[in-house]
Amino acid sequence: MSVVLRGGITGGFLHRRHNTSSVITRRITSVRATAGAGGINPTVAVKRPTWLPGLDPPPYLDGKLAGDYGFDPLGLGEDPESLKWYVQAELVHSRFAMLGVAGILFTDLLRTTGIRDLPVWYEAGAVKFDFASTKTLIVVQFLLMGFAEMKRYMDFVSPGSQAKEESFFFGIQAAFEGLEPGYPGGPLLNPLGLAKDIKNAHDWKLKEIKNGRLAMMAMLGFFVQASVTHTGPIENLVEHLSNPWHKTIIQTLFTSS
C-alpha cells in the first residue's frame, strides 16, 4: 500500500494540530537588519509538524502536500514525477480502504446480529450468485474497472482532458469534471459541493488522507484478525468486551501460536 509518502501512516493519526511536542523548528533563512552602526542576523523560524519530533524532513517533502509529515525512509519520493504518482496511488488506496472498512463492518454487523444471513467478509468472494456466473462477474469487473482506471490515468497525464466535450465518456463528461487530478467533482461525485475551490481545500484533503491512512491500517488489522481468529471484526469485538481482561490480542496471538 502506498502509505510511505506525505507523512506515512504514523503521521496521520499521531499528529495533532496544536501539539507542540511534535513541532520542530527549522532554519529557513537569515534576515540582516541594520540598527545604527551594527547589524543583527535574526533567524526566521518556521514551525512544522513531523512524524518524529526533532527529525528534519527530506527537502523534497516541503509540507505543501496534504498530510505531509516528512515520512519517506526509503526515499521513494525523490523523483518529482514519481512523487506525483505515489500521491495519487495513496489517495486511491485510501478511498478503497475506507469503502472496504465500512462495508466489512456493516455486513459483519448484520451477520453477527442475525439480521441477514451473510458470509463472513473474507469468504464473500466465493459466494455464487443466481443472476450471473463468477466468470461473467469477473469479466464485467475487469471491463468496468479497466475503463475507470484508464480515464483516471489519462486525466493524471493530461489534467482536465477527460472533461472536454470531445472526450469519450458517454456524453456525460461535465458530470465527472475533475477539480484536479485525484479529486473528481461534478454533481455525481461531489453532490454536496464540498471543496469546490480545490486550491483552498487543504483541510478537506488533510481530513481525507488521515482517515484513509487509518482505514488502511484497519484493513491490515482485519487481514491479520481473520488469519488468526477466523472470525469477523464484530465477533472479535464482542468476544473482547465479554471478557476484556483475558480476551485480548496478546492472549489470542499466544493461543493461536
Buried (B, 14 or more C-beta within 10 A) or exposed (E): BBBBBBBBBBBBEBBEEEEEEBBBEEEEEEEEEEEEEEEEEEEEEEEBBBBBEEEEBEEEBEBEBBBBBBBBEEEEBEEEEEBBBBBBBBBBBBBBBBEBBEEBBEBBBBBBEEEEEBEBBBEEEEEEEEEEEEEEBEEEEEEEEEEEEEBBBEBBEEEEBBBEEEBEBEEEBBBBBBBEBBBBBBEEEBEEEEBEEBEEBBEBBBEBBBBBBBBBBBBBBBEEBBEBBEBBBBBBBBBBEEEEEEBEBEEBEEEEE
